Amino acid sequence: MYGGYFTGALGIILIAALSLFAHDRLVRLNAVKALLSVVVTTVALVFFTLGGAPVDWLAVATVAPATLVGGYVGARIARRSPEGVLRWAVVLLGTTVGVYLLVSGH
C-alpha cells in the first residue's frame, strides 16, 4: 500500500526486506526490487484510475519513461559495481533519506 500511494524510498524498503528474507547476491535482489517496483506502481495506477481517483496523465507520461530509463541505467551500474560498494551505497542512501525525513518533519 505504501508503494502504491507514495513511492518515496520504496526501493530502499524493498531492498531491506529482500535482504532479510531472500539470501542472494545484492545485484539479483536489486533486479527483483526493480520488477516489484514496476508491478506495485502499475497496479496502484490501475486501482486509482478504476476507483475514480484523479490521475495527472501528464505526470504519468513524464515520470513513467524516466523511471524506466533510471531503472535500466541503475541496473547496469549495479551489475558492474562490487557487492560491498553497492551494499554501502544502499545503506548510505537509506540513512540519508531517513535522517532527512526526521529533520524535515515529514
C-alpha positions as CSV (number, residue, x, y, z in Angstrom):
1,M,0.0,0.0,0.0
2,Y,2.9,2.4,0.8
3,G,4.5,1.9,-2.5
4,G,1.3,2.4,-4.5
5,Y,0.4,5.7,-2.9
6,F,3.8,7.2,-2.0
7,T,6.8,5.6,-3.7
8,G,9.4,7.6,-1.8
9,A,12.2,5.3,-0.6
10,L,10.2,2.2,-1.8
11,G,13.5,0.9,-3.3
12,I,15.3,1.1,0.0
13,I,12.4,-0.6,1.8
14,L,12.2,-3.4,-0.8
15,I,16.0,-4.0,-0.7
16,A,15.9,-4.1,3.1
17,A,13.0,-6.6,3.1
18,L,14.5,-8.8,0.4
19,S,17.9,-8.8,2.1
20,L,16.3,-10.0,5.3
21,F,14.2,-12.8,3.7
22,A,16.0,-13.8,0.4
23,H,19.6,-14.6,0.9
24,D,21.1,-13.9,-2.5
25,R,23.5,-11.5,-4.2
26,L,22.5,-7.9,-3.9
27,V,22.6,-7.5,-7.7
28,R,19.9,-10.1,-8.0
29,L,17.9,-8.6,-5.2
30,N,18.1,-5.3,-6.9
31,A,16.7,-6.8,-10.1
32,V,13.8,-8.3,-8.1
33,K,13.3,-4.9,-6.4
34,A,13.1,-3.2,-9.8
35,L,10.5,-5.7,-11.0
36,L,8.4,-5.4,-7.8
37,S,8.5,-1.6,-8.1
38,V,7.1,-1.7,-11.6
39,V,4.4,-4.1,-10.6
40,V,3.4,-2.1,-7.4
41,T,3.3,1.2,-9.4
42,T,1.3,-0.3,-12.3
43,V,-1.2,-2.0,-10.0
44,A,-1.7,1.2,-8.0
45,L,-2.2,3.3,-11.2
46,V,-4.9,0.8,-12.4
47,F,-6.7,0.8,-9.0
48,F,-6.6,4.6,-8.6
49,T,-7.9,5.0,-12.2
50,L,-10.7,2.4,-11.8
51,G,-11.6,3.9,-8.4
52,G,-12.2,7.3,-9.9
53,A,-9.2,9.0,-8.4
54,P,-7.9,11.9,-10.4
55,V,-4.8,10.9,-12.3
56,D,-2.4,13.5,-13.7
57,W,-1.7,11.8,-17.0
58,L,0.9,14.4,-18.0
59,A,2.8,13.4,-14.8
60,V,2.4,9.7,-15.6
61,A,3.7,10.3,-19.2
62,T,6.7,12.2,-17.8
63,V,7.5,10.0,-14.8
64,A,7.0,6.5,-16.3
65,P,9.6,6.7,-19.1
66,A,12.1,8.5,-16.7
67,T,11.6,5.8,-14.2
68,L,12.1,3.0,-16.7
69,V,15.3,4.7,-18.0
70,G,16.5,5.2,-14.5
71,G,15.8,1.6,-13.6
72,Y,17.7,0.4,-16.6
73,V,20.7,2.6,-16.0
74,G,20.7,1.8,-12.3
75,A,20.6,-1.9,-13.0
76,R,23.6,-1.6,-15.4
77,I,25.6,0.3,-12.7
78,A,24.6,-2.2,-10.0
79,R,25.8,-5.1,-12.2
80,R,29.2,-3.5,-12.6
81,S,29.6,-2.4,-9.0
82,P,31.4,-4.6,-6.4
83,E,28.9,-6.1,-3.9
84,G,30.4,-4.2,-1.0
85,V,30.2,-0.8,-2.7
86,L,26.6,-1.4,-3.7
87,R,25.7,-2.5,-0.2
88,W,27.3,0.6,1.4
89,A,25.6,2.8,-1.2
90,V,22.2,1.4,-0.2
91,V,23.0,1.9,3.5
92,L,24.2,5.4,2.9
93,L,21.2,6.4,0.8
94,G,18.7,4.8,3.2
95,T,20.3,6.5,6.2
96,T,20.4,9.9,4.4
97,V,16.8,9.7,3.4
98,G,15.8,8.6,7.0
99,V,17.7,11.5,8.6
100,Y,16.3,14.0,6.1
101,L,12.8,12.8,6.9
102,L,13.3,13.0,10.6
103,V,14.9,16.5,10.4
104,S,12.4,18.0,8.0
105,G,9.4,16.7,9.9
106,H,7.9,14.7,7.0
